Amino acid sequence: MSSKIWLSSPHMGDKEIEFVTEAFESNWIAPLGPNVNGFEQDICNYTGIAHTAALSSGTAAIHLALILLNVGNGDEVLCSSFTFSATCNPIVYQGATPVFIDSEELTWNMDPEALETAIKNRLAMGKKPKAIILVHLYGMPAQLDKILSIASKYDIPLIEDAAEALGSFFKGKSLGTYGKFGIYSFNGNKIITTSGGGALVSDEKDMIDRSRYLATQARDNAPHYQHSAIGYNYRMSNVCAGIGRGQMLVLNDRVSQRRANYFYYKNELEGNSEITFLDEPSSDYFSNRWLTCILFENYEKREKIRLHLEKHNIESRPLWKPMHLQPVFTDAPFYGAGVSEVLFNRGLCLPSGSNLSVSELERIVSEIKICIQE
């Protein structure tokens, strides 16, 4: 059998080992340390955000953002439905209820009209949502102008889940820097990785200072262990941050390589009437193309391709199953026309790693064409 082609494997550069070796040689293996400080500054420099807290995961970052917004038992949080469960699970951690918002067809992200309908409906019921969690899916910017306008109109803070979108921009500004908080993920399959990890970013210093305090078991400034709040073990280790510092040096290259994958697939497959791509709606939108995704006419054709690729040792994946369709969220409110359900049924993520070779891309496209012709 041919060698495995992964959906999105880690891609190391030349410098990561230097930062990690430095951590070992200085014996700075514990959480926090100079690599953590340096990695946080690297993120600030790249995105233009003022403050960053490097954390153990993107999930931790969302959880801390909700805590900082005083989301608690009985509250409601508006959330993109078309996403991974890590986006909405922290809402439940806080005893709050997710209110899921459908996607629109232009960017596949949160539908502004459904968002405003949900807000009006919840307000009519006497329940003002405490926050909006907006996901920039697969690196594609959402319709930020409209969503920011709605969030401002109803005075609801926005959390940008840019877990998949580091290196993506809207109107020249980094995703994750538009809301009150932004979050990034550095999981092994993301555009850059720290093995595992995430970050919470904000222009508000007091919020990030507070997040660091909570993420370090909320230990008070005392010579003994004293705690005035419930804390969490959410800080990134100095070793993992060393990997991240090396990865930040090649981030622009990784974005270019992933975008090149997208254009290769598009050039090779767009002529087939059975396949459509998610395009950038205008020059305002710049996607890192974390994953290249395609749509087929129906579920059956999508599955035929997916299973064919699997048979030939090529990993692909259906688009996210919407959260409002997940068994665990059966009772959660949902607003929309079912666009995300259609996308889930018809969509497929293609191998998109920045370390894909030309021969691997040729092999993937060849197998797709063979399957379609059959």
C-alpha positions in Angstrom: 0.0 0.0 0.0 1.2 3.6 -0.7 2.4 5.7 2.2 -0.1 7.5 4.4 -1.1 11.0 3.5 -2.4 12.8 6.6 -5.1 15.5 6.7 -2.9 18.0 8.5 0.3 16.8 10.2 2.8 18.9 12.2 5.5 20.6 10.2 8.7 21.5 12.1 11.2 24.0 11.0 14.9 24.3 11.9 14.8 26.6 15.0 12.3 24.8 17.3 15.0 22.4 18.6 17.2 25.4 19.5 14.6 26.9 21.8 13.7 23.5 23.3 17.4 22.7 23.9 17.8 26.0 25.6 15.0 25.1 28.0 16.7 21.8 28.8 20.2 23.3 29.2 18.9 26.0 31.6 16.8 23.4 33.4 13.7 25.5 32.8 11.3 22.6 32.2 8.5 23.7 34.5 5.6 25.8 33.4 6.3 29.5 32.6 9.8 30.8 31.8 11.6 32.8 29.1 10.2 30.8 26.2 6.6 31.4 27.4 7.3 35.2 27.7 9.0 35.2 24.3 6.2 33.2 22.6 3.6 35.6 24.0 5.5 38.6 22.7 5.9 36.8 19.3 2.1 36.4 19.1 1.6 40.1 20.0 4.1 41.2 17.4 2.5 39.1 14.6 -1.1 39.9 15.3 -0.8 43.5 16.5 -2.7 42.6 19.7 -1.5 44.2 22.9 -1.5 41.3 25.3 -1.3 37.5 25.2 -1.5 34.7 27.7 0.0 31.4 26.4 -2.1 28.5 27.7 -2.4 24.7 27.7 -5.1 24.7 25.0 -7.5 26.8 23.0 -10.3 25.3 25.1 -8.7 26.7 28.2 -8.6 30.1 26.5 -12.3 30.1 25.8 -13.1 28.9 29.3 -11.0 31.8 30.8 -12.7 34.3 28.5 -16.1 33.2 29.7 -15.0 33.4 33.3 -13.6 36.9 32.8 -17.0 37.9 31.3 -18.7 36.6 34.4 -20.6 33.9 32.5 -22.2 31.7 35.1 -25.1 29.4 36.0 -28.3 30.1 34.1 -26.7 32.5 31.6 -26.8 32.1 27.8 -24.0 32.4 25.3 -24.5 32.7 21.6 -22.2 30.4 19.7 -21.5 29.3 16.1 -23.0 25.8 15.6 -20.8 24.8 12.8 -17.6 24.1 14.8 -15.7 21.6 16.9 -17.1 20.9 20.4 -14.2 22.7 22.1 -15.8 26.0 21.1 -19.0 25.4 23.1 -18.0 22.9 25.9 -16.6 25.7 28.1 -20.1 27.4 28.1 -21.4 24.3 29.8 -18.4 24.2 32.2 -19.8 27.5 33.5 -23.3 26.2 34.0 -24.5 28.3 31.1 -26.6 27.4 28.0 -25.2 27.6 24.5 -27.6 29.1 22.0 -26.5 27.9 18.6 -26.4 30.1 15.5 -26.4 28.7 12.0 -23.9 29.4 9.2 -24.4 31.5 6.0 -23.3 30.3 2.6 -20.8 33.0 1.7 -18.1 32.2 4.3 -19.7 29.2 6.1 -19.4 31.2 9.4 -22.0 32.6 11.7 -25.1 34.0 9.9 -25.5 37.7 11.0 -29.2 37.6 10.3 -29.7 34.5 12.4 -27.6 36.1 15.1 -29.7 39.2 15.4 -32.9 37.1 15.3 -31.6 35.0 18.2 -30.7 38.1 20.2 -34.1 39.7 19.7 -35.9 36.5 20.6 -33.8 35.9 23.8 -34.3 39.6 24.8 -38.1 39.2 24.3 -37.9 36.2 26.7 -36.0 38.3 29.3 -32.7 36.6 28.7 -29.9 38.9 27.4 -27.0 36.7 26.2 -23.7 37.3 28.1 -21.4 36.8 25.1 -21.0 35.8 21.5 -18.5 33.1 20.4 -17.8 33.5 16.7 -15.7 30.9 14.9 -13.6 31.7 11.8 -14.0 28.3 10.2 -11.1 26.6 8.5 -9.3 29.9 8.5 -12.0 31.8 6.6 -12.9 35.2 8.1 -16.5 35.6 9.1 -18.6 38.6 8.0 -17.0 40.7 10.8 -18.4 44.1 9.8 -22.0 42.9 10.3 -21.4 40.8 13.4 -19.4 43.5 15.1 -22.2 45.9 14.3 -24.8 43.6 15.9 -22.6 42.9 18.9 -22.2 46.7 19.5 -25.9 47.4 18.9 -26.9 45.1 21.7 -23.8 45.6 23.9 -22.8 41.9 23.9 -19.0 41.2 24.1 -17.5 39.2 21.2 -15.1 36.3 21.7 -13.3 35.3 18.4 -12.6 31.6 18.2 -9.6 31.9 15.8 -8.3 28.5 16.7 -8.1 27.6 13.0 -7.3 31.1 11.8 -3.9 32.4 12.9 -2.4 33.9 9.8 -5.8 34.9 8.4 -6.8 38.6 8.1 -9.9 40.7 7.5 -9.3 44.1 6.0 -5.6 43.7 6.8 -6.1 43.0 10.5 -5.5 39.7 12.2 -8.4 37.5 13.1 -8.7 37.2 16.8 -8.0 40.9 17.4 -11.5 42.3 16.6 -13.4 41.1 19.7 -13.0 41.7 23.4 -11.1 38.4 23.4 -9.5 36.2 20.7 -8.3 32.7 21.1 -5.8 30.6 19.1 -5.0 26.9 19.2 -1.7 25.2 18.7 -2.9 21.7 18.6 -0.8 19.2 16.5 -3.0 19.6 13.4 -3.1 23.5 13.4 -1.2 25.7 11.1 1.6 26.0 13.7 1.8 23.8 16.8 3.3 23.7 20.3 2.4 20.0 20.5 -0.6 21.1 22.4 -1.5 24.6 23.5 -3.4 27.8 23.0 -3.5 31.5 23.7 -5.9 34.1 24.9 -5.4 37.6 23.5 -6.9 41.0 24.2 -6.0 44.7 24.1 -7.1 44.9 27.8 -4.1 44.4 30.0 -6.1 43.8 33.2 -8.0 41.0 31.5 -4.9 39.1 30.4 -3.3 39.7 33.8 -6.3 38.2 35.4 -6.3 35.3 33.0 -2.7 34.5 33.9 -3.6 34.6 37.6 -6.6 32.2 37.1 -4.5 29.9 34.8 -1.8 29.5 37.5 -4.2 28.0 40.1 -5.2 31.5 41.2 -2.2 31.7 43.6 -2.2 34.9 45.5 1.0 37.0 45.9 2.1 35.5 49.3 5.1 33.6 50.5 2.8 30.6 51.2 0.1 29.0 49.1 -2.9 31.2 49.4 -5.9 31.3 47.1 -8.8 33.9 47.0 -10.4 32.5 43.9 -10.8 29.1 42.1 -8.0 28.6 39.7 -7.0 26.3 36.9 -3.8 24.5 35.7 -4.0 26.2 32.3 -0.5 27.7 31.7 1.8 26.6 28.9 5.1 24.9 29.7 8.4 26.5 28.8 9.3 23.5 26.7 6.1 23.7 24.5 6.5 27.4 24.2 10.0 26.8 22.8 8.4 24.8 20.0 6.0 27.7 19.5 8.8 30.3 19.2 10.4 28.3 16.4 7.1 27.8 14.7 6.3 31.5 14.7 9.4 32.1 12.6 7.9 30.0 9.8 4.3 31.0 10.2 4.2 33.1 7.0 5.8 30.2 5.1 3.2 27.8 6.4 0.3 30.1 5.4 1.8 30.4 1.9 2.2 26.6 1.6 -1.4 25.9 2.7 -2.7 28.5 0.3 -0.7 26.9 -2.5 -2.4 23.6 -1.7 -5.8 25.3 -2.1 -4.9 26.8 -5.4 -3.5 23.5 -6.7 -6.7 21.7 -5.8 -8.8 24.5 -7.3 -6.9 24.5 -10.5 -7.1 20.8 -10.9 -10.6 20.1 -9.8 -12.7 23.3 -10.3 -13.6 22.3 -13.9 -15.6 19.3 -12.5 -19.2 20.3 -12.1 -19.6 18.0 -9.1 -17.1 20.0 -7.0 -17.3 23.6 -5.6 -14.8 25.5 -3.4 -15.1 28.0 -0.6 -13.7 31.2 -2.1 -12.7 34.4 -0.4 -15.7 36.7 -0.9 -13.6 39.8 -1.7 -10.2 41.3 -1.2 -11.2 42.1 2.4 -10.9 38.4 3.2 -7.6 36.6 3.5 -7.7 33.0 4.6 -4.8 31.0 5.8 -6.5 28.0 4.1 -5.8 25.8 7.2 -7.8 23.1 5.5 -9.0 23.1 1.9 -12.6 22.0 1.8 -14.8 21.1 -1.1 -18.6 20.5 -1.6 -20.2 17.8 -3.6 -23.8 17.6 -4.8 -25.0 15.3 -2.0 -24.0 13.1 0.9 -23.6 10.0 -1.2 -21.1 11.5 -3.6 -19.1 12.9 -0.7 -19.0 9.6 1.1 -18.0 7.8 -2.2 -14.9 10.1 -2.4 -14.1 9.9 1.2 -14.2 6.1 1.3 -12.2 5.9 -1.9 -9.5 8.1 -0.5 -9.4 6.1 2.7 -9.0 2.9 0.7 -5.9 4.4 -0.9 -4.4 5.5 2.5 -5.4 9.1 2.1 -6.9 10.8 5.1 -9.9 13.2 4.5 -12.7 14.3 6.8 -16.3 15.4 6.7 -16.9 19.0 7.6 -17.8 19.6 11.3 -21.1 18.1 12.4 -23.0 21.1 13.7 -23.3 21.3 17.5 -27.1 21.7 17.4 -27.2 18.2 15.9 -24.9 16.6 18.5 -26.7 14.3 21.0 -25.2 16.1 24.0 -26.8 19.4 22.8 -30.2 18.1 21.8 -32.0 20.6 24.0 -30.0 23.7 23.2 -31.7 26.5 21.3 -30.9 26.9 17.6 -31.5 29.7 15.2 -31.1 29.4 11.4 -32.2 27.8 8.2 -30.1 24.6 8.3 -27.2 25.8 6.1 -24.6 24.1 8.4 -26.4 20.8 8.1 -26.3 21.0 4.3 -22.6 21.8 4.5 -21.9 18.9 6.8 -23.7 16.5 4.5 -22.0 17.6 1.4 -18.5 18.8 2.5 -15.1 17.2 2.7 -11.8 18.4 4.1 -8.9 17.4 1.9 -5.3 16.8 3.0 -3.8 20.3 3.6 -0.6 20.0 5.5 2.1 22.6 4.7 4.5 19.6 4.3 2.6 18.0 1.4 4.8 17.2 -1.6 3.9 17.8 -5.2 3.7 14.1 -5.8 1.3 13.7 -2.8 -1.0 16.4 -4.1 -0.9 14.8 -7.6 -1.8 11.4 -6.0 -4.8 12.9 -4.1 -6.2 14.7 -7.1 -5.7 11.6 -9.3 -7.6 9.4 -6.9 -10.5 12.0 -6.7 -10.7 12.1 -10.5 -10.6 8.4 -10.8 -13.4 8.0 -8.3 -15.6 10.7 -10.0 -15.1 9.0 -13.4 -16.2 5.7 -11.9 
